[in-house]
């Protein structure tokens, strides 16, 4: 009886420690904690942020995060022509977007917290691929 109880307790504890491997649906708030545009065009660079959010939602390695952040900077620079502004956004996402922070805009936010900066498994890549087909078939618009 004691062995049976111990075995059941072990199984319950083990299942409580397991992580969900399901990708959450894609969500974007545009340029998290940053304006989506300026006074003349309220969504001027928001599409840059939505593309950046797609990369952050799926996550992956630190090199992939760096590439996503550099792409955001380049996109904002192209939209604004303002190097200082683009650099400020870049530094903001580099400082605040790490996967170690348990926030809604962290690297890999489509997965449960704790996945970190690592390559996606084949199963995760498949989930991302299927979700991206649905995302790209819709017109992605900036919120608000």
N, C-alpha and C positions, 0 to 999 in steps of 0.2 A: 504494500500500500504506500509506504513511504517513497519507494522508488518510482511508482506511478505518479505520485504527486510532484516529485522533483522533476520528472520528465515533462509533465504538463506545464509546470512553472517555467522550465527552460524554453519550451516551445513558445509560450506566450511572450516571454521576455525577448526572445530572438525575433519574433514577428513584429514586436513593437519597435525594434531597432532598425528594421528594414526601411529603406527609402523608396519613395515613389519614383518610378522612372518615366512617368508620363509627362510629356511636354505640355505646358499650359498654353491656352490660346494666346495669340499675339495681341498685345495692347500697346498703345502709344498715347502719350500725353503731349506729343510734340517735343519741344525743347525743355525737358524737365528742369525746373528751377531757373529757367532762363527765358527771355522773351522769344517768341516765334518770329518776330519781325520788328519793324520800326513803325513810326507814326504814319508814314506814307503808304506802307504795305504791311499789314499786321501779320502776314504769313510769309514774308520775304524769303527767309531761309528755313522755314519749317520743314519743307520736303527733305532738306539735308538731315534734319534731326530724325525724321521718320525712317529714312534709310539707315541711319546710325542705330536707331532703336531696333530695327530688324536684326542687325548684327549683334547687339547687346542681348536681345531676347534669346538668340540661339546659343551664344557663348562660344567657348572653345579655348584655345591656348592664349597665352599672354601675347604672342606674336600676332594672332588674329585680332586681339583687342587693340593693339597698337596700330595695326593697319586700318581698323575701323575708325579709330580716333583721328588718324592722319587724313583719311578720306573725308571725315566731317570738316576738319580744318580747311581742306582744299575746296570743298563745296561752298562753305561759308565765305571764304575768300573770293571765290568766283562770283557769288551773289552780291557781295558788298564792296569788293575792291579794297577792303580795310584789313590790312595785315595784323594790326594791333587787336582788332576785334576778333578775328579768326583765331589768333594765338590765345586770347583770353578764354574763348570757348574750349579750345584744345586743352589748355591747362586745367580748366574746370573739370572736364570729363576724365582727364588723367588722374586728378586728385580725388575725385568723388565717386568714380564709377567702378572701383575695384570690386571684385567678387567677395572680398572679406567683409564688406559692409552689408548688413541685412536690410537693405532698402529696396524700393520698387524699381529703381533705375540701375541697379548693379549689373555688372557683366554676368551674363547667363541667367537673367531674371526669369526666363521661361522654364527653368528647372528649379527644383527645391533648393533652398539655401544650403550651401556646403559643398556644392559640386566643384567649386574652385576653377582655377585656370588650367584646364587639361583638355586634351583632345577628346572630341565626342566619340563615343562608342559607335559601332556600326548600327546598332539599334537606334541610338539617339540621332545619328545622321539620317536614317530612314524617316524617323518622325519629323525631323526638320524639313526634309525634302518634300514630304507629303503636305505639311502645313504651308510651306512656301508656295506650292502650286495654288492653294486656295487663296493665300494672301495676294499673290500677284495677279490672280484672276479678277480681284476687286480693284476698284479705283481707290488707292490710298490717299486719304485727305487728311489735312491737319485738323486736329480737334478744335472746336470752338468756332 
